[in-house]
């Protein structure tokens, strides 16, 4: 389980066009990222 303040694990997910985007790519150059995980209900 990830706790507040922990470093996020490395992962990649497809964007809306199906291209893989990694967290490392997003954070390159000192940019920040906000990760929001939604639970699918249904």
N, C-alpha and C positions, 0 to 999 in steps of 0.2 A: 504494500500500500504506500502511496506517495503522501507524504505529510507536507503541510504548509512550509515553504522555505526550501524544500528538497529540489535538487536539480532534476529537470524533466528527463526521462529516458530518450534515447535517440530513436526516432521512428520516421516513417514517411507514409503519406496518404495521398490518394488521388484528389486533384482539384476538380472543379466543375466540368473541365474539358477532358478529364481522364488522365492528365499528366501527373506523374508522381512529384510531390513536393515534400522535401524533408525539413524537419525542424532545424537542422544544421544550416541548410540553405537560407531559411528565413532569418536566422540569427546572425548570418554573415554580416560583417561590417558594423557590428555593435548595435544592430536593431533589436528591439524588444518584441516579444510575442505574447499575446493573451490566448491561452488555451481554454476552450469551453467545450465540455463534453456533455451532450444531451442524451438523455435516455429515451429510446424509442418506445412509445407506449402504443400498443395495439397489435 
